[in-house]
Each structure stands twice: as structure tokens, then as C-alpha cells.
Amino acid sequence: MESQTLDVQVQRTLVIPAPATQSTEEVPFTIFDRVAPTYHVTVLFAFSPPNPTPSTLIAALAATLPRFPILTARIIDRRRARPVFLTGSGGAGALVVETAVTSPLADHLPLVPSPALARLHVPLDDTAKERPQLLQLQINRFKCGGLVVASSAHHQAADGYSMSTFFHAWVQTVRAAAGATATALDLPAVVPYGPGAIAPRRPPRCEFDHRGAEFKETGDVVVTTQQPVRVGPDEIANTTLHYTSGFVSQLKARASSTHHHKYTTFETVSAHLWRKITVARGRAHDPAATSLNVSVNGRARLPPEVVPKSFFGNVVLTAKSRTTATDLAQGSLADAAALVRAGVRAVDARYFQSFIDFGELHEDEVLEPAVGDEDYVLLPDVASDSWLHLELHKLDFGCGGRLVGVMPAFVPLDGVIVLMPSLHKDGGVDVFVALYDKHAKELQKIAYTMD
């Protein structure tokens, strides 16, 4: 998508207010919200024509949002240890920007990372006070009738699974208004949220050291002997890789041939890219440590009486697989896949329950997240996130158009990968990669090699 050919003209800006019929309520952060990143996450969805009109989309949005009170809430800190969401009529509502794009959508496909994408979503500044909305949407209508819908949601309000639930609910409302057949996804009429929907044990007990893992130790003083390497804003490259279903099958066969385990697509592709990024960084003979950090959804681990499957908010913890760069790069794909599997499986139901109980025991204490990755700082690790089971590729407004692109907006962090089902006819997996540009160029040379 070339920035010089993308002419985006703002037509209207409005705020869909929080439901006036819902009384104001203070909903304390859950322990998962307290460890979540404090910024908006932006995702762009491109739909070929024909599509619903912006007024239809906005009317359906206004009808959908009351089911998701956190998305129209506002965050109130009040210098307390545990912030709250102010829901109901005291909320901030949802910001919507409508634009017109003077060119046809086909001129900008396939949707690939580019500085031009910034024109298609609401400018974000999570330190600013004038835009407190936790959900900010930009609806871009192209000359041909194609759409790019950009959703920016604050991560402390919702994780990826929750936002996928919201997107599907919005789409179903649009389809119902148009008389189209609803999709087969089963979405609850009442969406549980907040700490009241999460059940600690009685009495609560911690079986793992969550201070030092998810949160910093009390009074921690970080001592570093080496300053982090910082790069300029234009030196983090965002790119995409496409792995065909055939290539993924070959990778899985190679990973399974040594240990005789059948590894999943996520385990295999994450392991493959962890190794390739390590080599692209020039660390094949580096004895220093490297980690693959994986976001794990607790809904799949915990029984529904602890956290309902339809819980809206955050139920995510990070799994870490560790080794040395040398061992990773010079070892086999099977070894790397085994590390990924072991790391993810260690964050099991017992670990999630311990974390919930930790939150109950320390609900009134100041807790500072241990992970503090900074933008434009070079890192030795890789963070892998899976969108493979979010069903985003099935979004369909029911007007005849189809989803032709899904893309995170610009990610300024070094070493981030996101796995998504490919929209290519050959299937497979698309991988969004954020990496130092010099390393990204090297990765492109070796990303499709099997060794």
C-alpha cells in the first residue's frame, strides 16, 4: 500500500455514548487486567464490495455495545492500587471516525504493513487525556465500496479472544439487520466480565512465584550493566510472511521426525521462526540466553466455574521457553518445537488458578508488571501470538463482500510475530513480523529454508 496514493478524507467523527439505561458502576480491574499492557491494540480488516453503509455499521455497533460494558467504560485510576472501569452511563463511550478514500480498495491489495496504514486508523496516544475511549474505530469507505475497518481497543479492557467475540457479535447484528443468515458461532446474550466472574479458591493459595514472574518483587531495583540498544522509529520493520499449507506440512513432518511427537501448527511455525530470527540477528554462535514468549489463553485451561469461556476481559498469561541462542540455532527444529510445547504446557490450569488466587491475596497492593518492553529497543527474545483460533477469517457482513485482509497496525517492538490463518487460496499461515529492519532483511533470505 503506497502512502502517496492513499487519500483519506475524514467525513464525520462521533462518540457512541455508553448506555444511559445502565447505571454507573465501578468495576475493579482483575488480576489479569493489572498485568496487561497499557496501550491500544489496532487491527485492520479489509472487505471487498459490496458492503453495508457506514450508517448501518454504526447503528449495529450502537446496538451491540451494551452487551460489552467494558468497551464503553472509562479507566479511573485515582492513585489507588487497583484501578477501576467506570461502566454504564458514566463511561466514555466508543469513538467512531468515518472516512472516504478516493481510490478503489483493489489498488491497495494485498494489505501489507506500510506507513500508509496509519491513515486508516485513529491516531493513538495512550498518554493523552482528550480521547479516553477504550474502543476507537475508523470506518474507511473506498471509492469502489470496499471497506477497511480499523479497531483500536485498550488491552487492559480486553484480550484478543474477547475482541474476536465482540467483532463476531457486531457482524451478527449487521447480518440480522440485513436479513442475512447468522453465522454458526454461538455468542452468549449475557457476557460475564470483571472480578466477580472469576473464582479464586477458598481459601486462596499461591503455588507459584508470581512476584518475579508476572509482577516485580516488592522494592525491586533493576541493575543493568549494559544499556539497551535503541533504534529510530523508522528502524523497526513490519513485514508479512506467507507459509503455504504444503510448507507448513513439511515443517511439521520435519519437527515430528526426531521426537515422534505431532506438533501443532503454532508450535512448529513459532519454533521455526524463533530459530530463523535468532540466525538473522547474527546470534548463531552466541552463548547468551534467548526466550520465546507465548500468550496463553486461560479460558482453554480453566473449568467454566472458575472462568466462563465467554468471559470478556483479559485471561492471558505469558509462557516462556528458554535456551541459549547457540543451542537454538544449531539444534533441530524438533528440539525447538519441544521447547515451545514444554513452555506453553507449563502454564496450565494449576498455574492460572494460582495466579487468580495471588490476585485475591494482593488485591489492595500496588503491583508493577515485570515485563516492560520498550518501543524501539532491540531485544534478544521473540514474542509469538496466535490468532489461528479466533475465527477472524470468518467475519462476513452478509452483503456479498468478503474479507480480503487482516493486519495489525504498526508494532514498534523488536521480535514480535503473529500467526494468522491465511486468506490465500492455497491456505496455510500468514505471519506478521515486527523486527529491526537490518535483521528483517536477513530473515527474508532464510524464512523459507528448512535447515
C-alpha positions in Angstrom: 0.0 0.0 0.0 1.8 3.2 -1.2 1.3 6.2 1.0 1.4 8.7 -1.9 -1.7 7.1 -3.5 -3.8 6.8 -0.3 -6.0 9.8 0.0 -8.1 9.5 3.2 -10.7 12.3 3.9 -12.4 12.4 7.3 -16.2 12.7 6.9 -17.5 12.5 10.4 -16.3 11.9 14.0 -18.7 10.9 16.7 -18.9 9.2 20.0 -21.4 6.4 20.6 -22.2 7.0 24.3 -22.2 4.4 27.0 -25.7 3.1 27.5 -27.7 5.6 29.5 -30.0 2.8 30.7 -27.2 1.1 32.5 -26.4 2.7 35.9 -22.8 3.8 36.6 -20.8 1.0 38.2 -17.2 0.8 39.4 -15.7 -2.5 38.2 -12.3 -3.2 39.7 -9.5 -4.5 37.4 -9.0 -8.2 37.6 -5.5 -9.5 38.3 -5.2 -10.2 34.5 -6.1 -6.6 33.7 -3.3 -5.5 36.1 -0.7 -7.4 34.2 -2.0 -6.5 30.7 -0.2 -3.8 28.5 -1.4 -0.3 29.0 -1.9 0.6 25.3 -4.4 0.2 22.5 -4.0 -2.6 20.0 -5.1 -1.8 16.5 -6.3 -4.4 13.9 -7.4 -3.6 10.4 -10.0 -5.6 8.5 -10.4 -5.1 4.7 -13.6 -6.1 3.0 -14.2 -6.2 -0.8 -17.5 -4.7 -2.0 -20.4 -4.7 -1.7 -20.7 -3.8 2.0 -23.1 -2.2 4.5 -23.3 1.5 4.6 -21.4 3.3 7.4 -24.8 4.3 9.0 -25.8 0.6 9.0 -22.4 -0.4 10.6 -22.7 2.4 13.3 -26.4 1.5 14.1 -25.4 -2.1 14.6 -22.4 -1.1 16.7 -24.6 1.0 18.9 -26.9 -2.0 19.3 -24.0 -4.4 20.1 -22.0 -2.3 22.6 -24.5 -2.6 25.5 -23.6 -6.3 25.7 -19.9 -5.3 26.3 -20.0 -2.7 29.0 -16.2 -2.6 29.5 -15.7 -1.4 25.9 -17.7 1.8 26.6 -16.2 2.3 30.1 -13.5 4.7 31.2 -10.5 3.8 33.3 -10.3 5.6 36.7 -7.0 5.3 38.5 -7.5 7.8 41.4 -4.0 6.9 42.6 -5.3 3.7 44.0 -3.5 0.3 43.9 -6.3 -1.2 41.9 -7.8 0.9 39.1 -11.4 0.5 38.1 -13.6 0.6 35.0 -16.4 3.1 35.2 -19.2 1.4 33.2 -22.7 2.4 32.3 -23.8 6.0 32.0 -20.5 7.1 33.5 -18.5 5.5 30.7 -16.6 7.3 27.9 -18.4 5.6 25.1 -16.8 4.5 21.8 -15.1 6.8 19.3 -16.0 6.4 15.7 -14.4 8.1 12.7 -15.9 7.8 9.2 -13.6 8.5 6.2 -13.8 8.4 2.4 -10.8 7.1 0.4 -10.6 8.4 -3.2 -9.1 5.2 -4.7 -10.5 1.7 -5.1 -9.6 -0.9 -2.5 -8.1 -3.2 -5.2 -5.3 -0.7 -5.8 -4.1 -1.3 -2.2 -4.3 -5.1 -2.0 -2.9 -7.3 -0.7 -3.0 -5.4 2.6 0.7 -5.3 3.8 2.5 -3.4 6.5 3.2 0.1 5.4 3.4 3.6 7.0 0.3 4.4 5.0 -1.8 2.2 7.2 -1.6 4.9 9.9 -4.1 6.9 7.8 -6.6 4.2 8.2 -6.9 4.1 12.0 -7.4 6.7 14.7 -4.1 8.3 15.7 -3.2 6.8 19.1 -1.6 8.5 22.1 -2.2 6.5 25.2 -0.8 9.3 27.4 -3.3 11.8 26.1 -6.4 12.6 28.1 -8.7 14.1 25.4 -9.6 10.7 23.9 -10.4 8.4 26.9 -12.4 5.9 24.8 -11.2 2.3 25.3 -12.6 1.4 21.9 -11.8 3.6 18.9 -12.9 2.7 15.4 -12.3 4.1 12.0 -14.5 3.1 9.1 -12.8 3.8 5.8 -15.0 3.5 2.7 -13.1 3.3 -0.6 -14.2 4.6 -4.0 -15.4 1.1 -5.1 -17.4 0.5 -1.9 -14.7 -1.6 -0.3 -14.1 -1.1 3.4 -11.2 -1.1 5.8 -12.5 -1.2 9.4 -9.8 -0.3 11.9 -10.4 -1.3 15.6 -8.2 0.1 18.4 -9.0 -1.5 21.7 -7.2 -0.8 25.0 -5.5 -4.0 26.1 -6.4 -3.6 29.8 -10.1 -3.8 28.7 -9.9 -6.9 26.5 -7.5 -9.6 25.2 -7.6 -10.9 21.6 -10.1 -13.6 22.3 -12.5 -11.1 23.9 -12.2 -8.7 20.9 -12.9 -11.6 18.5 -16.1 -12.2 20.4 -17.1 -8.6 20.0 -16.3 -8.5 16.3 -18.4 -11.5 15.7 -21.3 -10.1 17.7 -21.1 -6.8 15.8 -21.1 -8.7 12.4 -24.1 -10.8 13.5 -26.0 -7.7 14.4 -25.3 -6.3 10.9 -26.4 -9.5 9.3 -29.6 -9.6 11.3 -30.4 -6.1 10.3 -29.9 -7.0 6.6 -31.9 -10.2 6.9 -28.9 -12.4 6.2 -28.5 -15.8 7.8 -26.5 -15.6 11.0 -23.1 -17.3 11.2 -22.8 -20.6 13.2 -20.8 -19.0 16.0 -22.6 -19.3 19.4 -22.4 -16.0 21.1 -23.9 -15.5 24.6 -26.6 -13.0 25.2 -25.0 -12.0 28.5 -21.2 -11.6 28.6 -19.6 -12.0 32.0 -16.9 -9.6 33.0 -15.0 -8.2 36.0 -13.5 -9.9 39.1 -17.0 -11.1 40.2 -16.9 -13.6 37.3 -13.5 -15.1 38.3 -13.5 -17.6 41.1 -10.4 -17.9 43.5 -10.2 -20.8 45.8 -11.4 -20.6 49.4 -9.0 -20.1 51.0 -6.8 -18.7 48.1 -3.3 -20.1 47.9 -0.3 -19.4 45.7 1.7 -22.4 44.4 4.0 -20.4 42.1 6.1 -17.3 42.5 4.1 -14.6 40.6 6.3 -11.9 42.1 9.3 -12.1 39.8 7.3 -13.7 37.0 4.3 -11.6 36.2 5.0 -8.8 38.7 8.1 -7.2 40.1 9.3 -8.1 43.5 8.5 -5.5 46.2 11.2 -2.9 46.3 12.9 -4.4 43.2 15.8 -2.3 42.0 16.8 -3.1 38.4 20.5 -3.1 38.0 21.8 -3.3 34.4 25.4 -3.5 33.4 24.6 -2.8 29.8 22.3 -0.1 28.4 19.6 -1.3 25.9 20.3 -0.7 22.3 17.8 1.9 21.0 16.9 2.5 17.3 14.9 5.1 15.5 11.2 4.8 14.9 11.9 4.1 11.2 14.2 1.2 12.0 11.6 -1.3 13.2 10.3 -3.1 10.1 6.8 -4.6 9.9 6.5 -7.3 7.3 4.5 -10.4 6.5 5.5 -14.0 5.6 3.2 -16.4 3.8 3.7 -20.1 4.6 1.6 -22.4 2.3 -0.2 -25.3 3.8 2.3 -27.6 2.0 5.3 -25.8 3.5 3.7 -26.0 7.0 3.1 -29.7 6.5 6.8 -30.2 5.6 7.8 -28.2 8.7 5.5 -30.4 10.9 6.8 -33.6 9.4 10.4 -32.4 10.0 9.6 -31.5 13.6 7.9 -34.8 14.3 10.6 -37.0 12.7 13.0 -36.7 15.6 10.9 -37.0 18.7 8.0 -38.8 17.1 5.6 -36.2 18.5 3.0 -34.5 16.4 3.5 -30.8 16.9 0.7 -28.2 16.2 1.0 -25.6 13.5 1.6 -22.9 16.2 4.3 -24.9 17.9 6.1 -25.7 14.7 5.9 -22.3 12.9 6.8 -20.4 16.1 9.8 -22.7 16.7 10.9 -22.3 13.0 10.7 -18.5 13.2 12.4 -18.4 16.7 15.4 -20.2 15.1 15.4 -18.1 11.9 15.1 -14.8 13.8 18.0 -15.8 16.0 20.2 -16.6 13.0 19.0 -13.3 11.3 20.2 -11.4 14.3 23.7 -12.9 13.9 23.4 -14.9 17.1 24.0 -18.5 15.8 27.2 -18.7 17.9 26.1 -16.6 20.9 26.0 -18.5 24.2 23.7 -15.9 25.7 20.1 -16.8 26.5 17.0 -16.3 24.3 13.3 -16.9 25.1 10.2 -17.4 23.1 7.3 -15.7 24.9 3.9 -17.0 24.1 0.5 -15.5 25.1 -1.6 -18.3 26.6 -5.4 -18.1 26.8 -6.6 -19.3 30.2 -10.1 -20.0 29.1 -8.9 -23.2 27.4 -7.2 -24.2 30.6 -9.6 -23.4 33.4 -13.0 -25.0 34.1 -16.0 -22.7 33.4 -16.9 -22.5 37.1 -13.5 -20.6 37.6 -13.6 -18.5 34.4 -16.5 -18.8 32.0 -15.5 -19.5 28.4 -17.4 -16.3 27.3 -15.7 -14.1 29.9 -14.9 -10.7 28.4 -11.7 -9.1 29.5 -8.2 -10.5 29.9 -7.4 -14.1 30.8 -3.9 -14.2 29.3 -0.5 -15.1 30.8 2.9 -15.4 29.1 4.6 -18.7 28.7 8.4 -18.7 28.4 10.6 -21.2 26.6 14.3 -20.6 27.3 17.6 -21.8 25.8 20.8 -20.4 24.5 21.0 -18.8 21.1 23.7 -21.2 20.0 21.7 -24.3 21.1 18.6 -23.0 19.4 20.2 -22.1 16.1 22.4 -25.2 15.9 19.9 -27.6 17.2 17.0 -29.1 15.3 13.5 -27.8 14.6 12.2 -30.7 16.7 14.2 -29.6 19.7 12.9 -26.0 19.3 9.3 -27.3 18.9 9.7 -29.4 22.1 10.8 -26.3 24.0 7.8 -24.3 22.8 5.4 -27.1 23.8 7.0 -27.5 27.2 6.9 -23.8 27.9 3.2 -23.5 26.9 2.1 -26.6 28.8 3.8 -25.3 32.0 1.3 -22.5 32.1 -1.5 -24.9 32.9 -4.8 -24.8 34.9 -2.9 -25.1 38.2 -0.7 -22.1 37.2 -3.7 -20.0 36.2 -5.5 -20.8 39.4 -2.5 -19.9 41.4 -2.3 -16.5 39.6 -6.0 -15.9 40.3 -5.5 -16.7 44.0 -2.5 -14.4 44.0 -4.7 -11.6 42.8 -7.2 -12.3 45.6 -4.5 -12.2 48.2 -2.9 -9.0 46.9 -5.9 -7.1 45.6 -5.2 -3.9 47.6 -1.4 -3.8 46.9 0.5 -1.9 44.3 1.6 -4.4 41.7 4.0 -3.4 38.9 4.2 -5.7 35.9 7.6 -7.4 35.4 7.5 -7.1 31.6 8.4 -3.6 30.4 9.5 -4.0 26.8 10.1 -0.6 25.4 9.4 0.6 21.9 12.4 0.8 19.5 14.6 -1.2 21.9 16.4 -4.2 20.4 15.6 -7.5 22.3 17.2 -11.0 22.4 13.8 -12.7 22.6 10.8 -13.4 20.3 7.1 -12.9 21.3 4.7 -15.2 19.5 0.9 -14.6 19.5 -1.7 -16.9 17.8 -4.8 -15.7 16.0 -5.2 -19.1 14.5 -8.3 -20.0 16.5 -10.0 -16.6 16.8 -12.2 -17.2 13.7 -11.4 -13.7 12.4 -11.1 -15.0 8.9 -14.8 -15.9 9.0 -16.1 -12.3 9.5 -18.8 -11.6 6.9 -21.2 -8.7 6.9 -23.6 -10.7 4.7 -23.8 -8.2 1.9 -21.8 -10.2 -0.7 -18.4 -8.7 0.0 -15.7 -10.8 1.6 -12.8 -10.4 4.0 -9.7 -9.8 1.9 -7.2 -8.7 4.5 -6.5 -8.8 8.3 -3.5 -6.9 9.6 -2.2 -5.5 12.9 -1.3 -1.8 12.7 2.4 -0.8 13.1 4.1 -2.6 16.0 7.2 -0.7 17.3 8.6 -3.7 19.2 11.5 -5.8 18.1 10.9 -9.6 17.8 7.1 -9.9 17.6 5.3 -12.5 15.4 1.6 -13.0 15.0 0.3 -16.2 13.3 -3.0 -15.9 11.3 -5.0 -18.2 9.0 -4.1 -17.2 5.5 -6.7 -15.7 3.2 -4.7 -17.0 0.2 -6.4 -19.7 -1.9 -3.6 -22.1 -1.1 -4.4 -21.8 2.6 -1.6 -22.0 5.1 -0.5 -19.4 7.6 0.3 -15.7 7.3 2.8 -14.4 9.8 3.1 -10.7 10.8 6.7 -9.9 11.9 8.0 -6.8 13.7 11.8 -6.8 13.6 14.8 -4.5 13.5 15.0 -3.7 9.8 18.5 -5.0 9.2 17.5 -8.3 10.8 14.2 -8.3 8.9 16.2 -8.2 5.6 18.2 -11.2 6.7 15.1 -13.0 7.8 13.5 -12.6 4.4 16.5 -14.5 2.9 16.2 -17.6 5.2 12.5 -17.6 6.3 11.6 -20.3 3.7 14.5 -22.6 4.2 14.2 -25.8 6.1 17.6 -26.2 7.6 
